Each structure stands twice: as structure tokens, then as C-alpha cells.
């Protein structure tokens, strides 16, 4: 399956654009998604994760199981109770809402560069008193030094124009001995470069895993329902582009996972100052 024309143009411009322009392109894309798809059922935007030890979830959360399990594996074994937490790239807020409800942090701030998404989240989750959402730039975060015990980031950082600035910002925001939980996809060369950035900034890597197999299994499990929703809600002229964005079977992103040109990683790191 080829990419749709809008997706091909978008991918081409991303390859040749300078970092600041890449950020503007991704912001435009996510603003468009938020404006066009304000349905409450679409609260997650990640690829999902098939867990061999499935979570026990409430009836309310069951339909979002695979997406929640990606969040859960990212923060595995980290104690959130009573902590001040930041999610960078909170999207439509589903993951932040689940963590705030089930992991009992003192406060959880979700930050996203889409003003539309932040507005939706502050409406949808207004009854969760330990949860709030703000607009912000991952490479220049307007929050105080050493403000958080935990920062996490799920399938978002591939959109950033300058990943080094983002990692430096996370380090600045964390308290000493604070935890950074990160998961996203990269090719092997770029992942090696990113790991070197983690270390050079001052993080200690406490855990790292390749979770491509589990993400692919999740993509396979939800493939048909995802295609059905795209056919129902997306204009025919851009459906193929949406399928590419969503990682539908046969699209370039999906094939890159199958052929191991792209792999999905999960890292946990600690700030050692």
C-alpha cells in the first residue's frame, strides 16, 4: 500500500525542512486532528501494546486496553503515588487521565503543543482534580527547574525538531533522582544517537527494552476496527494518508516495523546530578 498524496507531501517536507519548520508542520497536523475529530471516544493516538500479562481494567477503560497498556509498560515499576508528574505530548489526554485515576499522583500536568487538544482535555477531564492540561513546546518548556518527580513521554518525540533540546528540558525539570519514562520508535542508528544524548545530558539508563513485537501485535489486533473508523469518519481523498498515520497493515510505517527498519523502544532513566 502506498501513502496517500497528502502523506507523501508531508513526509517529503519533513525530510528537507529545518527543525523549527518541522515543529510547525506537526503542530498544524495535530491541530487539524483535534479540530476535526472532537469525539470523546478518540482519547488515544498511540499504536498500542499487547501485554502477555494483561492489565486488570475497569469496564470504562476496557475498550482502550491496548493503548493503555502502552502507557503502562512505559511507566512499569515506577511509583507515582503522591508524586508531581508531567506528561510531555499528552495528546487527547487518555493516558494522563488513566494514570491520574489509577496511579494516584499528587498532581499530573499534561502538556501538548496543540491548543485545540488542550482545550478538549480541560473540558473532558475537568472532574479529575489532580489532573490539568497546558499548552507548551517540548523544546522550550515554561515551567520551573526541579518541579517534577516524574516526566514521561509516549510516542511523541519523533515529531520534535530538536530532540537534544527536549532531553535537556526534561533533565532541567526533574528533581534529583527523578524518573524519566520514554517510549517511541526510531531506526537503529537514530536510537543509538538518542541513547548517547540521554547519557551526555546526565541521565542514568535504568531500563531499556525493544517492544516492537508487542506493538506490531497490537496493530494487528486493532487493524480492522481502525480501518472501519477511518472509512466512516475520514473523507475518501485523504483516507490513505490517515491509514499511514495510524500504522494500518500494508502502510510504509507498518512495513518498516515488520522489516525492522523501524523499531519501537522503551527506556526508563534517572536524573543523577
C-alpha positions in Angstrom: 0.0 0.0 0.0 1.3 3.4 -1.0 1.0 6.5 1.1 -1.8 8.9 0.1 -0.7 12.1 -1.6 -1.1 14.4 1.4 1.0 11.9 3.5 3.7 11.8 0.7 3.9 15.6 0.6 4.0 15.8 4.4 6.8 13.2 4.6 8.9 14.9 1.9 8.6 18.3 3.5 9.6 16.8 6.9 12.7 15.3 5.4 14.0 18.6 4.0 12.6 21.1 6.4 14.7 22.8 9.2 13.8 21.8 12.8 11.7 24.9 13.6 9.6 24.3 10.5 9.1 20.6 11.3 7.6 21.6 14.6 5.2 24.0 12.9 4.1 21.2 10.5 3.5 18.7 13.2 1.6 21.4 15.2 -0.6 22.1 12.2 -1.3 18.4 11.7 -2.3 17.8 15.3 -4.4 21.0 15.4 -6.3 19.6 12.4 -6.9 16.3 14.1 -8.2 17.9 17.2 -10.5 20.3 15.4 -11.8 17.6 13.0 -12.2 14.7 15.5 -13.5 16.0 18.8 -15.3 12.8 19.6 -14.8 11.6 23.2 -14.2 8.0 22.2 -11.0 9.1 20.4 -8.9 9.7 23.5 -5.7 7.8 22.5 -3.4 8.3 19.5 -0.7 5.7 20.1 -0.1 2.3 18.3 -0.9 0.2 21.3 0.9 -2.7 23.1 -0.2 -6.3 23.6 0.8 -7.3 27.1 1.4 -11.0 27.8 0.3 -10.2 31.4 -2.8 -8.2 30.7 -3.9 -5.4 33.0 -7.0 -5.5 35.1 -9.1 -2.6 33.8 -12.4 -1.1 34.6 -15.3 -1.5 32.2 -14.9 2.2 31.4 -11.3 1.6 30.2 -11.6 -1.8 28.6 -12.2 -0.6 25.0 -8.9 1.3 25.2 -6.9 -1.6 26.6 -4.1 -1.8 24.0 -3.4 1.9 24.2 -3.5 2.0 28.0 -1.1 -1.0 28.0 1.5 1.1 26.1 1.3 3.7 28.8 1.6 1.1 31.5 4.6 -0.6 30.1 6.3 2.8 29.7 5.9 3.6 33.4 6.3 0.0 34.7 7.6 -0.3 38.3 7.6 3.5 38.8 5.8 4.6 42.0 3.5 7.6 41.1 1.6 7.8 44.4 1.9 11.3 45.9 4.3 12.5 43.2 4.2 15.6 40.9 4.2 14.3 37.3 4.5 15.8 33.8 3.5 14.2 30.5 5.1 15.9 27.5 2.9 15.3 24.5 -0.3 14.5 26.2 -2.4 14.5 23.0 -6.1 13.8 23.7 -5.4 13.1 27.3 -6.5 9.4 27.6 -3.2 8.2 29.1 -2.9 11.1 31.5 -6.5 10.5 32.7 -5.9 6.8 33.3 -2.6 7.4 35.2 -4.1 10.2 37.3 -7.1 7.9 38.3 -5.2 4.7 38.9 -1.6 5.6 40.0 -2.7 8.4 42.4 -0.1 11.1 41.8 -0.4 14.3 43.8 -0.7 16.2 40.5 -0.4 15.3 36.9 0.1 18.0 34.3 -0.4 17.1 30.6 1.4 19.4 28.2 0.8 19.5 24.4 1.6 21.9 21.6 -1.9 21.7 20.2 -4.1 24.4 21.7 -7.2 22.6 20.4 -6.2 19.3 22.1 -5.5 21.1 25.4 -8.9 22.8 25.3 -10.7 19.5 24.7 -8.8 17.8 27.5 -9.6 20.6 30.0 -13.3 20.0 29.2 -13.3 16.2 29.1 -11.3 15.7 32.3 -12.4 18.7 34.4 -13.7 16.5 37.2 -10.3 14.9 37.8 -8.9 17.2 40.5 -5.3 16.0 40.3 -5.2 16.4 36.5 -4.7 19.6 34.4 -3.5 20.4 30.8 -1.4 23.2 29.5 -0.2 24.3 26.0 3.6 24.2 25.6 6.6 23.4 23.4 8.6 20.3 24.3 11.9 22.0 23.4 11.2 25.1 25.5 9.0 24.3 28.4 7.8 27.3 30.5 8.0 25.5 33.9 10.3 25.9 36.8 13.5 23.9 37.3 13.3 20.8 39.5 9.5 20.9 39.5 8.6 17.2 38.9 9.3 13.8 40.4 8.5 12.1 37.1 8.3 13.1 33.5 7.0 10.7 30.8 6.7 10.8 27.0 4.8 8.3 24.9 5.1 8.1 21.0 5.5 11.8 20.6 9.2 12.7 20.4 9.6 11.6 16.8 7.7 14.8 16.0 10.3 17.1 17.7 12.6 19.2 15.6 15.5 19.2 18.1 15.4 16.1 20.3 18.5 17.2 22.3 16.7 20.3 23.5 13.8 18.2 24.6 16.0 15.8 26.6 17.8 18.8 28.2 14.4 20.3 29.2 13.3 17.1 30.8 16.5 16.9 32.8 16.1 20.5 33.9 12.5 20.0 35.1 13.2 16.8 37.1 14.2 16.8 40.7 17.4 15.0 41.7 16.8 11.2 41.5 13.7 12.0 39.4 12.5 9.4 36.8 12.1 9.9 33.0 10.0 7.3 31.2 10.2 7.4 27.4 8.8 5.2 24.6 8.8 5.8 20.8 10.0 4.4 17.5 13.3 5.0 15.8 15.7 3.4 13.3 18.7 1.7 14.9 21.2 4.4 14.0 19.0 7.2 15.4 18.3 5.3 18.5 22.0 4.9 19.2 22.4 8.6 18.8 19.5 9.3 21.1 20.9 7.0 23.8 24.1 8.9 23.6 22.2 12.1 24.2 20.5 10.6 27.2 23.8 9.8 28.7 25.6 13.1 27.7 22.8 15.2 29.3 23.3 13.4 32.6 20.7 10.6 32.7 21.4 7.1 34.0 19.7 4.4 32.0 17.9 2.1 34.4 16.0 0.0 31.9 15.7 -0.3 28.1 13.6 -2.7 26.0 12.8 -3.3 22.4 9.0 -3.7 22.3 8.4 -3.8 18.5 6.9 -7.3 18.7 4.2 -6.3 21.2 3.4 -3.1 19.3 3.1 -5.0 16.0 0.8 -7.5 17.7 -1.4 -4.6 18.9 -1.5 -3.0 15.5 -2.7 -6.4 14.0 -5.3 -6.8 16.7 -6.9 -3.4 16.0 -6.3 -3.2 12.3 -9.8 -3.9 11.1 -11.6 -1.7 13.6 -9.2 1.2 12.8 -9.8 0.9 9.1 -13.5 0.8 9.7 -13.4 4.0 11.8 -11.3 5.8 9.1 -13.7 4.7 6.4 -16.6 6.1 8.5 -15.1 9.4 9.6 -12.4 10.5 7.1 -13.1 11.9 3.6 -12.1 9.4 0.9 -9.5 11.7 -0.6 -7.3 11.5 2.5 -8.1 8.1 3.9 -4.9 6.5 2.7 -2.9 9.3 4.4 -4.8 8.7 7.7 -4.1 4.9 7.4 -0.4 5.7 7.0 -0.5 7.9 10.1 -2.4 5.2 12.0 0.0 2.4 11.1 -2.6 0.3 9.3 -1.3 -3.0 7.8 0.5 -2.6 4.5 1.4 1.1 5.0 5.0 2.2 5.0 5.2 2.6 8.8 3.8 -0.8 9.4 6.1 -2.4 6.9 9.1 -0.7 8.4 8.2 -2.3 11.7 7.8 -5.7 10.0 11.1 -5.4 8.2 12.9 -4.0 11.4 13.9 -0.8 9.6 12.0 1.0 12.4 11.9 -0.4 15.9 9.9 0.6 19.0 11.9 1.2 22.2 11.0 1.8 25.8 13.6 3.5 28.2 13.5 4.4 31.9 16.1 6.9 33.1 17.0 8.6 36.3 18.4 12.1 36.8 21.7 11.9 38.6 23.1 15.4 39.4 
